């Protein structure tokens, strides 16, 4: 019986069988999925940290606004309800803006939350006492957006 | 001849096994790192929501301590008030996390600190807030 003779082909180091190639392919896929999952988890963590920081900043600013409200009450009590020039200057020196409206004495002040936002607190004054009318978040500066690289907007010059 | 083929097969198999082991280690490390970060992110987000909910309650309240105790089933503890939260950061009897409120009042201004921490005292998140009783709406 004659043995079948196979033609010998030279096999280098890189010559791998199909199972090995499949193994490498599967492992590469797994590495890709693992990396994507790590990137996604990292983004989640950064977002959570930013949310935590923004929340803490807002409450800190609000606490400062409450502090200034207390200071304003003390100033109003000391001033006796008369809005003369000296008293207005004292208020202005402490960051309180006197803004009379519709015959009412009103004072507004801003407490910074971030470079672009602040808490606006509006107080109506009557009889030397202040009453809180509004406390709201306001945008104080125009947001500066990062300039993006050119992105085709779908309009062709010849159109 | 046969021995040489067997050796080559064994060498390729060993190389494949080593490569698989190395790759599996890398993959498991990456997945474990991702899981750890995702858990940390979820915990921090939950703690922020729990702390800000409690802060909203106490900063708009005339008697923060009493309202905090009523809303969260808290009890006075170490000069503050402590309530237990479940893994979803909701008030519960199960002590997975601790929500703590500290208050100090001076001339109508009540300064408060709300913290979410582990039962062993390690802090996850905290924020400070205040309410001024003199500023009537």
Contacts between the chains, C-beta under 8 A, distances in Angstrom:
chain1	res1	chain2	res2	distance
A	16	B	12	7.5
A	17	B	12	7.4
A	20	B	12	7.0
A	20	B	16	5.4
A	23	B	16	6.2
A	23	B	19	7.7
A	23	B	20	6.4
A	24	B	19	7.6
A	27	B	19	7.7
A	27	B	20	7.0
A	27	B	23	4.2
A	27	B	24	7.8
A	27	B	27	7.3
A	30	B	23	7.4
A	30	B	27	4.8
A	31	B	23	6.8
A	31	B	26	6.6
A	31	B	27	5.9
A	31	B	30	7.3
A	34	B	26	7.7
A	34	B	27	4.9
A	34	B	30	3.5
A	34	B	31	5.0
A	34	B	34	6.9
A	35	B	30	6.2
A	37	B	30	7.2
A	37	B	31	6.4
A	37	B	34	4.2
A	38	B	30	5.2
A	38	B	31	7.9
A	38	B	33	5.6
A	38	B	34	4.2
A	38	B	37	7.3
A	40	B	34	7.3
A	40	B	38	7.9
A	41	B	33	7.7
A	41	B	34	4.2
A	41	B	35	7.4
A	41	B	36	7.9
A	41	B	37	3.9
A	41	B	38	4.2
A	41	B	41	6.7
A	42	B	34	8.0
A	42	B	37	5.8
A	44	B	37	7.1
A	44	B	38	6.1
A	44	B	41	4.0
A	44	B	42	7.8
A	45	B	37	4.9
A	45	B	38	7.7
A	45	B	40	5.8
A	45	B	41	4.1
A	45	B	44	7.4
A	47	B	41	7.3
A	48	B	40	7.9
A	48	B	41	4.3
A	48	B	42	7.8
A	48	B	44	4.3
A	48	B	45	4.6
A	48	B	48	7.2
A	49	B	44	6.7
A	51	B	45	6.7
A	51	B	48	5.7
A	52	B	44	5.8
A	52	B	47	7.8
A	52	B	48	4.9
A	52	B	125	5.8
A	55	B	48	5.4
A	55	B	51	7.6
A	55	B	52	5.4
A	55	B	127	6.4
A	56	B	126	7.9
A	56	B	127	4.7
A	56	B	128	7.8
A	59	B	52	7.5
A	59	B	55	5.8
A	59	B	59	7.9
A	59	B	127	4.6
A	59	B	128	6.3
A	59	B	129	4.5
A	60	B	127	7.5
A	60	B	128	6.0
A	62	B	59	7.2
A	62	B	129	6.3
A	62	B	130	7.2
A	63	B	111	6.9
A	63	B	128	5.7
A	63	B	129	5.3
A	63	B	130	3.7
A	66	B	109	6.3
A	66	B	130	4.2
A	66	B	131	6.0
A	66	B	132	4.3
A	66	B	135	7.4
A	67	B	109	6.6
A	67	B	130	6.5
A	67	B	132	7.7
A	69	B	132	4.8
A	69	B	134	7.3
A	69	B	135	4.6
A	70	B	107	6.5
A	70	B	108	6.5
A	70	B	109	4.8
A	70	B	132	5.1
A	70	B	134	6.4
A	70	B	135	7.9
A	73	B	108	7.9
A	73	B	132	7.8
A	73	B	134	5.0
A	73	B	135	7.1
A	123	B	135	7.4
A	130	B	134	8.0
A	130	B	135	6.7
A	131	B	135	7.4
A	131	B	136	5.4
A	131	B	137	7.0
A	132	B	135	4.1
A	132	B	136	6.6
A	132	B	137	5.3
A	133	B	137	7.6
